[in-house]
Amino acid sequence: MTLTGMADYAVPIIGQHEDAKPVVCQSCDTVSDALTIANSGYTCPGCESRICIMCGCTDRFACKGGCSWLNPGICSSHREELQEMARRVFAK
């Protein structure tokens, strides 16, 4: 499975997890959740910027050191987390 494929699989898992944390948009400070963002086409409900469901970074306010989009809704700063999640999920 490609990393992009893992990102597609991860979004619903992250959003439905009981410990899912709120996502704060780094562009406008709107607080949302992963499923709401996913249902909004991976854009912030407040400012319509593309947003990462894991950290809230946007095109205008990237992660420290920079990041890019692995998939809509997931930035490259979470590559290792995503790979670890896939290992746990698909090892079962």
Contacts in CASP RR format, 6 or more apart in sequence:
PFRMAT RR
TARGET T0000
AUTHOR 0000-0000-0000
METHOD contacts of the structure
MODEL  1
MTLTGMADYAVPIIGQHEDAKPVVCQSCDTVSDALTIANSGYTCPGCESR
ICIMCGCTDRFACKGGCSWLNPGICSSHREELQEMARRVFAK
1 9 0 8 1.000
1 86 0 8 1.000
1 90 0 8 1.000
3 70 0 8 1.000
3 71 0 8 1.000
3 79 0 8 1.000
3 82 0 8 1.000
3 83 0 8 1.000
4 70 0 8 1.000
4 71 0 8 1.000
5 71 0 8 1.000
6 82 0 8 1.000
6 83 0 8 1.000
6 85 0 8 1.000
6 86 0 8 1.000
7 70 0 8 1.000
7 71 0 8 1.000
7 73 0 8 1.000
7 74 0 8 1.000
7 82 0 8 1.000
8 71 0 8 1.000
9 86 0 8 1.000
9 89 0 8 1.000
10 74 0 8 1.000
10 82 0 8 1.000
10 85 0 8 1.000
10 86 0 8 1.000
11 34 0 8 1.000
11 38 0 8 1.000
11 53 0 8 1.000
11 73 0 8 1.000
11 74 0 8 1.000
12 35 0 8 1.000
12 38 0 8 1.000
13 85 0 8 1.000
13 89 0 8 1.000
14 20 0 8 1.000
14 34 0 8 1.000
14 53 0 8 1.000
14 54 0 8 1.000
15 33 0 8 1.000
15 34 0 8 1.000
15 35 0 8 1.000
15 38 0 8 1.000
15 53 0 8 1.000
16 35 0 8 1.000
20 33 0 8 1.000
20 34 0 8 1.000
22 31 0 8 1.000
22 32 0 8 1.000
22 33 0 8 1.000
23 31 0 8 1.000
23 32 0 8 1.000
23 33 0 8 1.000
23 34 0 8 1.000
23 37 0 8 1.000
23 51 0 8 1.000
23 52 0 8 1.000
23 53 0 8 1.000
23 54 0 8 1.000
23 55 0 8 1.000
23 56 0 8 1.000
24 30 0 8 1.000
24 31 0 8 1.000
24 56 0 8 1.000
25 31 0 8 1.000
25 32 0 8 1.000
25 44 0 8 1.000
25 46 0 8 1.000
25 47 0 8 1.000
25 49 0 8 1.000
25 51 0 8 1.000
25 56 0 8 1.000
25 58 0 8 1.000
26 51 0 8 1.000
26 55 0 8 1.000
26 56 0 8 1.000
26 57 0 8 1.000
26 58 0 8 1.000
26 60 0 8 1.000
26 61 0 8 1.000
27 44 0 8 1.000
27 47 0 8 1.000
27 49 0 8 1.000
27 51 0 8 1.000
27 58 0 8 1.000
27 60 0 8 1.000
27 61 0 8 1.000
28 44 0 8 1.000
28 46 0 8 1.000
28 47 0 8 1.000
28 49 0 8 1.000
30 44 0 8 1.000
30 45 0 8 1.000
30 46 0 8 1.000
30 47 0 8 1.000
32 44 0 8 1.000
32 45 0 8 1.000
32 46 0 8 1.000
34 53 0 8 1.000
34 54 0 8 1.000
36 45 0 8 1.000
37 43 0 8 1.000
37 44 0 8 1.000
37 45 0 8 1.000
37 51 0 8 1.000
37 53 0 8 1.000
37 73 0 8 1.000
38 53 0 8 1.000
38 73 0 8 1.000
41 72 0 8 1.000
42 50 0 8 1.000
42 51 0 8 1.000
42 53 0 8 1.000
42 72 0 8 1.000
42 73 0 8 1.000
43 49 0 8 1.000
43 50 0 8 1.000
43 51 0 8 1.000
44 51 0 8 1.000
44 58 0 8 1.000
49 58 0 8 1.000
49 59 0 8 1.000
49 60 0 8 1.000
50 58 0 8 1.000
50 59 0 8 1.000
50 69 0 8 1.000
50 72 0 8 1.000
50 73 0 8 1.000
51 57 0 8 1.000
51 58 0 8 1.000
51 73 0 8 1.000
52 58 0 8 1.000
52 67 0 8 1.000
52 73 0 8 1.000
52 74 0 8 1.000
52 75 0 8 1.000
52 77 0 8 1.000
52 78 0 8 1.000
53 73 0 8 1.000
53 74 0 8 1.000
54 74 0 8 1.000
54 75 0 8 1.000
54 77 0 8 1.000
54 78 0 8 1.000
54 81 0 8 1.000
55 63 0 8 1.000
55 75 0 8 1.000
55 77 0 8 1.000
55 78 0 8 1.000
57 63 0 8 1.000
57 67 0 8 1.000
57 75 0 8 1.000
57 77 0 8 1.000
62 75 0 8 1.000
63 75 0 8 1.000
63 77 0 8 1.000
66 77 0 8 1.000
67 75 0 8 1.000
67 76 0 8 1.000
67 77 0 8 1.000
68 75 0 8 1.000
68 76 0 8 1.000
69 75 0 8 1.000
69 76 0 8 1.000
70 76 0 8 1.000
70 78 0 8 1.000
70 79 0 8 1.000
70 82 0 8 1.000
74 82 0 8 1.000
END
